[in-house]
Amino acid sequence: SQRGCQVPRSVSEELGGAADPFEHPAMIRRQLLAGTGLRAIAPRSAVSSASQRRSKSTPKSPFVTRAQPRAPTRGAGPAAPSRAAAARPMSGGAKLVAPPMTYISGEEMTHYCMELVLDRWIKPHIDTSQWEFYDLSCKSRDDTEDKVLHDAVESGKRIGAIFKEPTVTPTQVQKIKLGLKKTWGSPNGAMRKGWNGITISRDTIHIDGLELGFKEPVLFERHAVGGEYGAGWKDVGAGTVKTVFTAEDGSEVVIDQRQLADDNNAVVTYHNPLDNVEDLAHIFFTRCLESKIVPYVVTKKTVFKWQEGFWSKMKAVFDEHYLTDFKKAGLLQHCGGELQHLISDAATMQIIRWTGGGFGMAAHNYDGDMLTDEIAQIHRSPGFITSNLVGKNDDGSLIKEFEASHGTVADMWEAHLKGKETSLNPLGLVEALIGAINHSVDLAGGPAPLKDLTGDIRTHIHTLFVNNLGTRDLTGPEGLTTEEFVDAVGMMIEGKTLADVQKKYEPAKEVDDDENLIADIDDGMVMRLFKDLDSNGDGSLSYKEFSQGLARLNVAPKTSPVGRVLRISLEDAI
């Protein structure tokens, strides 16, 4: 009943029943794209400011822009190998001057990889003198008493375009190991508060010619504030717990009062701010409409009654501003003609079922965190998911912070420190960097060629992946190392061809003499001979079977020197 359609009565029916009232979202999307001349490519994520680049039919966004952006460029979507990209070598020309951007560095393996990327792909071709760099490593935060974090937040608010490397939130063990004064908390809370966080957009990344998890794009909006992450709590004994709200005028409201009988209790208090849910709704529905994605709102409001407000605000925005356009686009034809609600339990299972993709979900902070982790695992790994915090500045413009959805890859960093080869896939990191650069161009109104360069970088990465020149998570043990992959992309940025990269990293294989020996044999006759020798039919030859077979064929070596006419081993003369 919560999904607004004729819904199966049980979860088992929902998973195994023959009739599902929710046709696969990807099928709907493919039907809509058929005959339009459009390719079913991945959507622009929040990276590309869906609110700022809308079609004429899309309702007006509540956000303002600081400058007129250029024609939209695709975000984390598939890019076929492009001749145009190869024809735009950057070496030897004047550097492109990048607009202001806040760059927040982290540590461990991802920081090492980004240093390689900056030195090989970015700095030779882009003047980054207007970027503001902040070191958020544990040591830097400790040395500055966390002033560096506050400075980074201020910079991000002022500039509006931020790239962030993965950072470490130190444990007690790391505090001792690094000699820190304290275990500094996660910087994410300060960033989301300082940038008036609305949503964390997490979308699947797709590469033409490469099978990952979801075939079509999946969009997700995770409410950026509230919930368990900002909870206050205490361990208490038996007694009474009373939660009281005091209004600004001094009046009080008792939220809850209960008697605790146990000797050990964890009492937790948190709240869900709802003032910015309308902003989240506009971002989500605009992106879904642009990308022809079927939208769903996810809560557990049947049990957690306080979540009703999130759903009702989302639906109110949808009905007033987007319902007509979604109907015209045909996106609601299998959903009862209206926005659908999914209980979080059902969403967990539908994500597993809907591997065709083509759907979007919006959820509370904690549910969004869990569900996007599930999406990441189905779509191979967190390295193929974007993670973009969208906030709202005082002037109404969007603040966007871009980062990879994975951590610092500490185990690979330990291997690197021991001198071992590593193979880190930088795709999630680079997609974030591209998103931040492109947003900085949007805010500044140029330079347009900078987006051409970031698009070329994405294309080169995808080209190498689909030509078996990727990192080892995709191509196996023969894949390129961290340093080799960065170099390979760097070669293509400089104008080298795929053939040049293949020549360097895929040298011609030596001729295998043994392969030549069997090149012209009759496989059918050889198999017939093998079956004849395999007297017990178990698919293998014992020494006895082999000896008896050679004797029956009259080719068994004899003890007499005259009879030894066969080449028994590769070391023997013929």
C-alpha positions as CSV (number, residue, x, y, z in Angstrom):
1,S,0.0,0.0,0.0
2,Q,2.9,2.3,0.6
3,R,4.0,2.0,-3.0
4,G,0.8,3.5,-4.5
5,C,0.1,0.5,-6.8
6,Q,-1.2,-3.0,-6.7
7,V,1.7,-4.4,-4.6
8,P,2.4,-8.0,-3.8
9,R,1.3,-9.0,-0.3
10,S,4.6,-10.4,0.9
11,V,8.3,-9.9,0.3
12,S,8.5,-13.4,-1.1
13,E,5.9,-12.6,-3.6
14,E,7.6,-9.4,-4.4
15,L,10.9,-11.2,-5.2
16,G,9.5,-14.4,-6.8
17,G,6.0,-13.6,-8.1
18,A,5.3,-13.8,-11.7
19,A,3.6,-10.4,-11.9
20,D,5.4,-7.4,-10.7
21,P,3.4,-4.1,-11.0
22,F,6.7,-2.2,-11.2
23,E,8.1,-3.0,-14.6
24,H,11.9,-2.9,-14.6
25,P,12.9,0.8,-14.6
26,A,15.6,0.2,-17.2
27,M,13.0,-1.2,-19.5
28,I,10.9,1.9,-19.2
29,R,14.0,4.1,-19.9
30,R,15.0,2.1,-23.0
31,Q,11.4,2.3,-24.3
32,L,11.5,6.1,-23.9
33,L,14.9,6.5,-25.6
34,A,13.9,4.2,-28.5
35,G,13.2,6.1,-31.6
36,T,14.5,9.4,-30.2
37,G,18.0,9.1,-31.6
38,L,19.4,9.3,-28.0
39,R,21.8,6.8,-26.6
40,A,21.1,5.2,-23.3
41,I,24.0,6.9,-21.6
42,A,24.7,7.7,-18.0
43,P,23.2,10.9,-16.5
44,R,24.9,14.1,-15.6
45,S,25.4,13.7,-11.9
46,A,25.1,16.5,-9.5
47,V,28.5,17.4,-10.8
48,S,27.0,19.1,-13.8
49,S,24.4,21.1,-11.9
50,A,21.2,19.7,-13.1
51,S,19.4,22.6,-11.5
52,Q,21.4,25.1,-13.6
53,R,21.2,23.2,-16.9
54,R,17.6,22.2,-17.4
55,S,15.5,21.9,-20.5
56,K,12.8,24.4,-21.3
57,S,10.1,21.9,-20.1
58,T,11.8,21.5,-16.7
59,P,10.3,23.5,-13.9
60,K,12.3,26.5,-12.7
61,S,14.8,25.6,-10.0
62,P,14.9,27.5,-6.7
63,F,18.7,27.9,-7.1
64,V,20.6,30.8,-8.8
65,T,23.7,30.7,-10.9
66,R,26.7,33.0,-10.6
67,A,27.4,32.9,-14.3
68,Q,25.9,31.6,-17.5
69,P,27.3,28.0,-17.9
70,R,28.2,26.7,-21.3
71,A,26.5,23.9,-23.1
72,P,26.2,20.9,-20.8
73,T,28.8,18.2,-20.8
74,R,28.0,14.6,-19.7
75,G,29.1,13.7,-16.2
76,A,30.1,10.2,-15.1
77,G,28.8,8.5,-18.1
78,P,30.1,6.2,-20.8
79,A,32.4,7.7,-23.4
80,A,33.3,5.9,-26.6
81,P,36.9,6.2,-27.7
82,S,37.0,9.6,-29.5
83,R,39.1,10.6,-32.4
84,A,38.6,14.2,-31.4
85,A,40.2,13.5,-28.1
86,A,43.2,12.0,-29.7
87,A,43.4,15.0,-32.0
88,R,43.8,17.5,-29.2
89,P,47.3,17.0,-27.8
90,M,48.1,19.4,-25.1
91,S,51.8,19.3,-25.0
92,G,53.7,22.3,-26.3
93,G,50.8,24.8,-26.1
94,A,50.0,27.5,-23.6
95,K,48.5,26.3,-20.3
96,L,44.8,26.7,-19.7
97,V,44.2,29.0,-16.7
98,A,41.8,27.2,-14.3
99,P,39.2,29.2,-12.3
100,P,39.4,29.3,-8.5
101,M,38.8,25.9,-6.8
102,T,39.3,24.5,-3.3
103,Y,41.6,21.4,-3.3
104,I,41.6,19.4,-0.1
105,S,44.3,16.8,0.1
106,G,44.2,13.7,2.3
107,E,46.7,10.9,2.8
108,E,47.8,7.3,2.1
109,M,47.4,5.6,-1.2
110,T,44.8,7.9,-2.7
111,H,46.9,11.0,-1.9
112,Y,49.9,9.3,-3.5
113,C,47.9,8.5,-6.6
114,M,46.5,12.1,-6.9
115,E,50.0,13.5,-6.7
116,L,50.9,11.4,-9.7
117,V,47.8,12.5,-11.5
118,L,48.4,16.2,-10.8
119,D,52.0,16.0,-11.9
120,R,51.4,14.0,-15.0
121,W,47.9,15.0,-16.3
122,I,47.1,18.4,-14.8
123,K,50.0,20.7,-14.0
124,P,51.7,20.3,-17.4
125,H,48.5,21.6,-19.2
126,I,46.6,23.6,-16.6
127,D,47.6,26.7,-14.6
128,T,46.3,25.9,-11.1
129,S,47.6,29.1,-9.5
130,Q,44.1,30.1,-8.5
131,W,43.4,26.9,-6.7
132,E,43.5,27.0,-2.9
133,F,45.2,23.9,-1.4
134,Y,44.5,22.6,2.1
135,D,46.2,19.6,3.7
136,L,43.7,17.6,5.8
137,S,46.1,14.9,6.8
138,C,46.0,13.8,10.4
139,K,49.4,15.5,11.1
140,S,48.3,18.8,9.5
141,R,45.1,18.9,11.5
142,D,47.0,18.1,14.7
143,D,49.7,20.7,14.0
144,T,47.1,23.4,13.3
145,E,44.6,22.4,16.1
146,D,42.2,21.8,13.2
147,K,42.4,25.4,12.0
148,V,43.2,23.9,8.5
149,L,39.8,22.3,8.5
150,H,38.0,25.5,9.3
151,D,40.1,27.4,6.7
152,A,39.2,24.7,4.1
153,V,35.4,25.0,4.9
154,E,35.6,28.8,4.6
155,S,37.4,28.5,1.3
156,G,34.9,26.1,-0.1
157,K,32.0,28.3,0.9
158,R,33.6,31.3,-0.7
159,I,34.6,29.6,-4.0
160,G,31.8,27.1,-4.3
161,A,33.8,24.3,-6.2
162,I,35.7,21.8,-4.1
163,F,37.6,18.6,-4.7
164,K,38.4,16.5,-1.7
165,E,40.7,13.5,-1.5
166,P,39.8,10.7,0.9
167,T,41.0,11.5,4.5
168,V,41.7,9.4,7.6
169,T,39.7,9.8,10.8
170,P,42.3,8.6,13.3
171,T,41.6,5.8,15.7
172,Q,43.3,5.6,19.2
173,V,45.9,3.3,17.7
174,Q,46.7,5.8,14.9
175,K,46.8,8.6,17.5
176,I,49.6,6.8,19.2
177,K,51.3,5.7,16.0
178,L,51.3,9.3,14.5
179,G,52.0,11.1,17.8
180,L,48.7,13.1,17.6
181,K,47.4,15.2,20.5
182,K,43.9,13.7,20.1
183,T,41.7,11.5,17.9
184,W,40.4,14.2,15.6
185,G,36.8,13.6,14.4
186,S,35.6,13.2,10.8
187,P,35.7,16.4,8.9
188,N,32.5,15.6,7.0
189,G,30.2,17.0,9.7
190,A,31.9,20.4,9.7
191,M,31.9,20.5,5.9
192,R,28.2,19.7,5.6
193,K,27.3,22.2,8.2
194,G,29.6,24.9,6.8
195,W,28.4,24.4,3.2
196,N,24.7,24.1,4.2
197,G,24.6,20.6,2.9
198,I,21.4,19.5,1.1
199,T,22.2,16.2,-0.4
200,I,25.0,13.7,-1.2
201,S,24.5,12.7,-4.9
202,R,25.8,9.2,-5.6
203,D,25.5,7.9,-9.2
204,T,26.8,4.9,-11.0
205,I,29.7,5.4,-13.4
206,H,29.4,3.7,-16.8
207,I,32.0,2.8,-19.5
208,D,30.9,1.8,-23.0
209,G,32.1,-1.7,-23.8
210,L,32.6,-2.7,-20.2
211,E,30.1,-4.7,-18.2
212,L,30.0,-3.5,-14.6
213,G,26.9,-4.0,-12.5
214,F,23.9,-2.0,-13.5
215,K,23.3,-1.7,-17.2
216,E,21.6,1.7,-17.1
217,P,22.3,4.6,-14.8
218,V,21.3,4.6,-11.1
219,L,20.9,8.0,-9.4
220,F,20.8,8.5,-5.6
221,E,20.2,11.4,-3.3
222,R,21.1,11.0,0.3
223,H,19.9,13.7,2.7
224,A,23.2,15.3,3.8
225,V,22.1,16.3,7.4
226,G,20.4,14.8,10.4
227,G,19.8,11.4,11.7
228,E,22.1,9.1,13.7
229,Y,25.3,10.8,12.6
230,G,24.8,13.9,14.7
231,A,23.3,12.0,17.7
232,G,23.9,12.7,21.3
233,W,24.0,9.7,23.7
234,K,24.8,8.5,27.2
235,D,25.1,5.1,28.9
236,V,22.7,5.3,31.9
237,G,21.2,3.0,34.5
238,A,17.7,2.5,35.7
239,G,15.5,5.6,36.0
240,T,13.5,8.0,34.0
241,V,14.3,9.6,30.6
242,K,12.6,12.8,29.7
243,T,13.2,14.6,26.4
244,V,12.1,18.2,26.5
245,F,12.0,20.8,23.6
246,T,12.4,24.4,24.6
247,A,11.3,26.9,22.0
248,E,13.0,30.3,21.5
249,D,10.2,32.0,23.4
250,G,10.9,29.7,26.4
251,S,7.8,27.5,26.1
252,E,8.5,23.8,26.5
253,V,7.1,20.6,24.9
254,V,7.8,17.1,26.3
255,I,8.8,15.0,23.3
256,D,9.1,11.7,25.2
257,Q,9.2,10.4,28.7
258,R,9.8,6.8,29.6
259,Q,10.9,4.6,32.5
260,L,14.1,2.6,32.2
261,A,14.1,-0.7,34.2
262,D,17.4,-2.1,32.9
263,D,20.6,-1.4,34.8
264,N,22.5,-0.6,31.5
265,N,20.9,1.5,28.8
266,A,22.1,3.5,25.9
267,V,20.0,6.7,25.5
268,V,20.2,8.4,22.1
269,T,18.9,11.7,20.9
270,Y,18.9,13.0,17.3
271,H,16.7,15.0,15.0
272,N,16.1,15.2,11.2
273,P,16.1,18.8,9.9
274,L,13.5,19.2,7.2
275,D,13.8,22.8,6.0
276,N,16.0,21.9,3.0
277,V,14.0,18.8,1.9
278,E,12.4,20.9,-0.8
279,D,15.8,21.8,-2.2
280,L,16.8,18.2,-2.2
281,A,13.5,17.4,-4.1
282,H,14.2,19.9,-6.8
283,I,17.8,18.6,-7.3
284,F,16.6,14.9,-7.4
285,F,13.5,15.3,-9.7
286,T,15.4,17.6,-12.1
287,R,18.2,15.1,-12.5
288,C,15.8,12.2,-12.9
289,L,13.7,14.0,-15.5
290,E,16.8,15.1,-17.5
291,S,18.1,11.5,-17.6
292,K,14.7,9.8,-18.1
293,I,15.1,8.0,-14.7
294,V,12.1,6.6,-12.7
295,P,12.2,8.3,-9.3
296,Y,11.4,6.6,-5.9
297,V,11.4,8.1,-2.4
298,V,12.6,5.7,0.3
299,T,11.7,5.8,4.0
300,K,10.6,3.5,6.9
301,K,7.6,5.7,7.7
302,T,5.3,2.8,8.5
303,V,7.3,2.2,11.7
304,F,9.3,5.4,12.1
305,K,6.4,7.8,12.0
306,W,8.7,10.9,12.2
307,Q,9.9,10.1,8.6
308,E,6.4,11.0,7.2
309,G,7.5,14.6,6.9
310,F,10.4,13.7,4.5
311,W,8.0,11.8,2.2
312,S,5.2,14.4,2.3
313,K,7.6,17.3,1.4
314,M,9.1,15.3,-1.4
315,K,5.7,14.4,-2.8
316,A,4.4,18.0,-2.5
317,V,7.3,19.4,-4.6
318,F,6.8,16.6,-7.1
319,D,3.1,17.0,-7.5
320,E,3.3,20.8,-7.8
321,H,6.4,21.2,-10.1
322,Y,7.2,17.9,-11.8
323,L,4.2,15.5,-12.1
324,T,3.0,16.8,-15.4
325,D,6.5,16.6,-17.0
326,F,7.1,13.1,-15.7
327,K,3.8,12.0,-17.2
328,K,4.6,13.6,-20.5
329,A,7.9,11.8,-20.5
330,G,6.2,8.5,-19.9
331,L,8.2,7.8,-16.8
332,L,5.1,7.0,-14.6
333,Q,3.2,4.8,-16.9
334,H,3.9,1.6,-14.9
335,C,3.7,3.3,-11.5
336,G,0.1,4.3,-11.2
337,G,0.8,7.7,-12.8
338,E,2.3,9.2,-9.6
339,L,5.4,9.4,-7.5
340,Q,6.1,6.1,-5.7
341,H,7.2,5.5,-2.2
342,L,9.4,2.5,-1.2
343,I,9.8,1.1,2.3
344,S,13.5,0.8,2.9
345,D,13.3,-3.0,3.3
346,A,11.7,-3.2,-0.2
347,A,14.3,-0.8,-1.6
348,T,17.1,-3.1,-0.4
349,M,15.6,-6.0,-2.3
350,Q,14.6,-4.1,-5.4
351,I,18.2,-2.8,-5.8
352,I,19.3,-6.4,-6.1
353,R,16.5,-7.2,-8.6
354,W,16.8,-4.0,-10.8
355,T,20.3,-4.7,-12.1
356,G,19.1,-3.2,-15.4
357,G,19.3,0.2,-13.6
358,G,17.2,3.1,-14.9
359,F,16.0,4.2,-11.5
360,G,16.7,6.9,-8.9
361,M,16.1,6.9,-5.1
362,A,16.1,9.6,-2.5
363,A,16.3,8.8,1.2
364,H,17.2,9.9,4.7
365,N,20.9,10.2,5.7
366,Y,21.4,6.8,7.3
367,D,19.2,4.8,4.8
368,G,21.0,6.6,1.9
369,D,24.4,5.6,3.3
370,M,23.5,1.9,3.6
371,L,21.6,1.7,0.2
372,T,24.4,3.4,-1.8
373,D,26.9,0.9,-0.3
374,E,24.7,-1.8,-1.7
375,I,24.5,-0.1,-5.1
376,A,28.3,0.2,-5.1
377,Q,28.8,-3.5,-4.4
378,I,26.4,-4.5,-7.2
379,H,28.1,-2.1,-9.5
380,R,31.5,-3.8,-8.9
381,S,33.0,-1.5,-6.3
382,P,32.8,1.9,-4.7
383,G,35.3,3.0,-7.3
384,F,32.5,3.1,-9.8
385,I,30.2,5.4,-7.8
386,T,30.4,9.2,-7.6
387,S,30.0,11.0,-4.3
388,N,29.1,14.7,-4.5
389,L,28.0,16.9,-1.6
390,V,25.6,19.7,-2.8
391,G,25.0,22.7,-0.5
392,K,23.4,26.1,-0.9
393,N,25.3,29.4,-0.5
394,D,23.9,32.5,1.0
395,D,23.3,34.0,-2.4
396,G,21.4,30.9,-3.5
397,S,24.1,29.4,-5.7
398,L,25.1,25.8,-5.3
399,I,28.2,24.8,-3.4
400,K,29.5,21.4,-4.7
401,E,32.1,19.2,-3.2
402,F,33.3,16.2,-5.2
403,E,35.1,13.2,-3.8
404,A,35.5,9.5,-4.4
405,S,33.1,7.2,-2.6
406,H,35.9,5.0,-1.3
407,G,38.5,5.6,1.4
408,T,42.3,6.0,1.4
409,V,43.0,2.3,0.5
410,A,45.2,1.8,3.5
411,D,46.1,-1.9,2.7
412,M,47.5,-0.9,-0.7
413,W,49.4,2.0,0.9
414,E,51.1,-0.4,3.3
415,A,52.1,-2.6,0.3
416,H,53.5,0.5,-1.4
417,L,55.6,1.4,1.6
418,K,57.1,-2.1,1.6
419,G,58.2,-1.6,-2.0
420,K,55.6,-3.9,-3.5
421,E,53.8,-3.2,-6.8
422,T,50.3,-1.7,-6.5
423,S,47.5,-1.1,-9.0
424,L,45.0,1.5,-7.8
425,N,42.1,2.3,-10.1
426,P,41.9,6.1,-10.0
427,L,38.5,6.4,-11.8
428,G,36.5,7.5,-8.8
429,L,39.1,10.1,-7.8
430,V,39.4,11.5,-11.3
431,E,35.7,11.6,-11.9
432,A,35.5,13.8,-8.7
433,L,38.4,16.0,-9.9
434,I,36.7,16.4,-13.3
435,G,33.4,17.3,-11.6
436,A,35.0,19.9,-9.4
437,I,36.9,21.5,-12.3
438,N,33.8,21.5,-14.5
439,H,31.8,23.2,-11.7
440,S,34.4,25.8,-11.3
441,V,34.2,26.6,-15.0
442,D,30.4,26.9,-14.6
443,L,30.7,29.3,-11.7
444,A,33.3,31.4,-13.5
445,G,31.7,31.3,-16.9
446,G,34.8,29.7,-18.6
447,P,37.2,28.8,-19.9
448,A,35.3,26.4,-22.1
449,P,38.4,24.5,-23.4
450,L,39.0,23.3,-19.9
451,K,35.9,21.2,-20.1
452,D,37.2,19.8,-23.4
453,L,40.4,18.7,-21.6
454,T,38.6,17.1,-18.7
455,G,36.3,15.3,-21.2
456,D,39.4,14.0,-23.0
457,I,40.9,12.7,-19.8
458,R,37.8,10.7,-19.1
459,T,37.7,9.4,-22.7
460,H,41.4,8.3,-22.5
461,I,40.7,6.4,-19.2
462,H,37.8,4.6,-20.7
463,T,39.7,3.8,-23.9
464,L,42.4,2.1,-21.9
465,F,40.0,0.2,-19.8
466,V,38.1,-1.3,-22.8
467,N,41.4,-2.1,-24.6
468,N,42.7,-4.3,-21.7
469,L,45.1,-1.6,-20.5
470,G,43.4,-0.9,-17.2
471,T,44.4,-1.5,-13.6
472,R,44.4,-5.0,-12.2
473,D,40.9,-4.8,-10.6
474,L,39.6,-4.8,-14.2
475,T,42.2,-6.6,-16.3
476,G,43.6,-9.2,-13.9
477,P,47.3,-9.7,-12.8
478,E,48.5,-8.6,-16.2
479,G,47.0,-5.1,-15.7
480,L,49.0,-2.0,-15.3
481,T,50.4,-0.8,-12.0
482,T,49.4,2.5,-10.4
483,E,52.3,4.4,-11.9
484,E,52.0,2.7,-15.3
485,F,48.3,3.5,-15.7
486,V,48.9,7.2,-14.8
487,D,51.7,7.3,-17.4
488,A,49.5,5.6,-20.1
489,V,46.8,8.2,-19.7
490,G,49.5,10.9,-19.7
491,M,50.8,9.7,-23.0
492,M,47.4,10.0,-24.6
493,I,46.8,13.5,-23.1
494,E,50.1,14.4,-24.9
495,G,48.7,13.2,-28.2
496,K,50.2,9.7,-28.3
497,T,47.9,7.0,-29.8
498,L,46.5,3.9,-28.3
499,A,49.0,2.0,-30.5
500,D,51.8,3.9,-28.8
501,V,50.6,2.9,-25.4
502,Q,50.1,-0.7,-26.5
503,K,53.6,-0.8,-27.9
504,K,55.0,0.3,-24.6
505,Y,52.9,-1.7,-22.2
506,E,51.8,-4.7,-24.4
507,P,55.1,-5.8,-26.1
508,A,54.7,-8.5,-28.7
509,K,54.6,-12.0,-27.2
510,E,57.4,-14.4,-27.9
511,V,56.4,-17.2,-30.3
512,D,55.6,-20.3,-28.4
513,D,57.2,-23.3,-30.1
514,D,54.9,-25.7,-28.5
515,E,51.9,-23.8,-29.8
516,N,53.3,-24.0,-33.3
517,L,53.7,-27.8,-32.9
518,I,50.0,-28.3,-32.5
519,A,48.8,-25.5,-34.8
520,D,47.6,-27.9,-37.6
521,I,46.6,-31.0,-35.7
522,D,43.2,-32.6,-36.1
523,D,41.6,-32.0,-32.7
524,G,38.8,-34.5,-33.3
525,M,41.2,-37.3,-34.1
526,V,43.5,-36.4,-31.1
527,M,40.5,-36.6,-28.8
528,R,39.5,-40.0,-30.3
529,L,43.0,-41.2,-29.6
530,F,42.9,-39.9,-26.1
531,K,39.7,-41.6,-25.3
532,D,41.1,-44.9,-26.7
533,L,44.1,-44.5,-24.3
534,D,41.8,-43.6,-21.4
535,S,40.6,-47.1,-20.8
536,N,38.5,-46.4,-17.7
537,G,37.0,-43.2,-19.1
538,D,37.8,-41.0,-16.1
539,G,39.2,-38.2,-18.3
540,S,42.8,-38.6,-17.3
541,L,45.7,-41.0,-18.1
542,S,47.4,-43.1,-15.5
543,Y,51.0,-44.3,-16.1
544,K,49.6,-47.8,-16.7
545,E,47.0,-46.6,-19.2
546,F,49.6,-44.5,-21.0
547,S,52.2,-47.4,-21.2
548,Q,49.5,-49.9,-22.4
549,G,48.3,-47.4,-25.0
550,L,51.8,-46.9,-26.4
551,A,52.3,-50.6,-26.6
552,R,49.0,-51.1,-28.5
553,L,50.0,-48.4,-30.9
554,N,53.4,-50.1,-31.3
555,V,55.3,-46.9,-30.5
556,A,56.4,-47.8,-26.9
557,P,60.1,-47.3,-26.4
558,K,62.0,-50.6,-25.9
559,T,64.8,-51.5,-23.6
560,S,66.9,-52.4,-26.6
561,P,68.9,-49.3,-27.9
562,V,67.8,-50.2,-31.4
563,G,64.1,-50.0,-30.4
564,R,64.4,-46.6,-28.8
565,V,63.4,-44.5,-31.7
566,L,61.0,-41.9,-30.1
567,R,61.8,-38.5,-28.6
568,I,60.8,-39.2,-25.0
569,S,61.4,-35.7,-23.7
570,L,62.4,-32.2,-25.0
571,E,65.9,-32.9,-23.9
572,D,66.3,-36.0,-26.0
573,A,67.6,-36.0,-29.6
574,I,65.1,-37.0,-32.1
